[in-house]
Amino acid sequence: MKTSDRRQWLKDMAVTSAALGLLPITGFSEVNKEVHSFLNESDEDVKRLLYNENHLGPSKNVKKMIEKVIHRSNRYATFFKYDLKALKQLIAEQEGLSPENVLIGHGSFELLIWAATHFGSKGEEIIVPSPTFDVVGLFARKIGANVIPIEVDSEFKMNLSEMESRISSQTSLLTICNPNNPTGTVIETEKLKSFCRLASDKTTVLVDEAYIHFLKSWKEHSMASLIKEGKNVLVTRTFSKIYGLAGLRIGFMLGPAELVHEMEMKFTLGFPGNMPNSLSVASAITSLKDYSFLEMSRYNNQETRSRFYKELDELNLRYIPSEANFVYFDVTNFKEYKAMMWKNKILLAGGWPTKSNWARVTMGSENDIDYLLHKMKGKKWL
């Protein structure tokens, strides 16, 4: 690799890390080594509070299913009881849609990349919120799209009025994350539906619902019903969060049948080698039927989150009430805070460009949170 190319690669990766908030803004090569040195250690030694994983999962039913179908690991996820067609059918039934409205990917991450490529490869304009889990914006910039970030409002919620005002004839896509990552905020359901109806008459609207299941009566808060109304809306979901299947990499997108088909043919060619594996598909099907595990995960998260709020209040640290499995709070000096936490093998996120002193912590196990709070006593990083 040429020196100039290597410098550009490092620059691109540093920007990516900063925007996602998974790594600090500077020193990518050093940080990359630091991250991998931690992640190579056992879960008992490292407190993984940066990826918003569900420390409870996968569920017992999923584990049993994996044992049942592991012999299928030599096959693509086709021509079997637990195949891609069955998963699409189940998702469609639960969402009141048709299988033609469902696109499966390796987590929602891959689907967001497909969206960025599909709507931004010709230099189009894409509107994104900030800060957010901006996979679409990051990849769209790489391929030459004009990405317009819109800062959240004073309540750390999506600034819908500003986003709407920026829609132009060049806008091919507008993205929303609800609940938003990293802020944990949610837009009032009817307000968001009204916005999506209006905005989707002008451009395609993508709503990332990776954390929607942490809301009670989450289906009422979803924008998936707008697809049935015939609106130009895409919804992405993942099995990586509340379902505890991050390592199995599976998610789905809901959208208008014609658009879903176009993207499926464009990015997968309908070939099984580009599909999630048999274990992922079987685990996803099992998870969608495991309502008790969903409730248990939601309850556990609420309890941990409430306890964390009380401790933040005692430390006099400002935080944003969250509707997800993480909490966003102002530590005043994120650089020193992160250095102190990582020294104690507590991995967390933060340092987004426009909110440089805010940290995001995953609501992990009771022991992990206790350990974190113990290290925060006295605010020694200030």
Secondary structure, 3 states (H helix, E strand, C coil): CCHHHHHHHHHHHHHHHHHHCCCCCCCHHHHHHHHHHHHCCCCCCCEECCCCCCCCCCCHHHHHHHHHHHHHHHCCCCCCCCCHHHHHHHHHHHHCCCHHHEEEECHHHHHHHHHHHHHHCCCCEEEEEECCCCHHHHHHHHCCCEEEEEECCCCCCCCHHHHHHCCCCCEEEEEEECCCCCCCCCCCHHHHHHHHHHHCCCCEEEEECCCHHHCCCHHHHCCCHHHHCCCCEEEEEECCCCCCCHHHCCEEEECCHHHHHHHHHHHCCCCHHHCCCHHHHHHHHHHHHCHHHHHHHHHHHHHHHHHHHHHHHHCCCCEECCCCCEEEEECCCHHHHHHHHHHCCEECEEEECCEEEEEEEECCCHHHHHHHHHHHCCCCCC
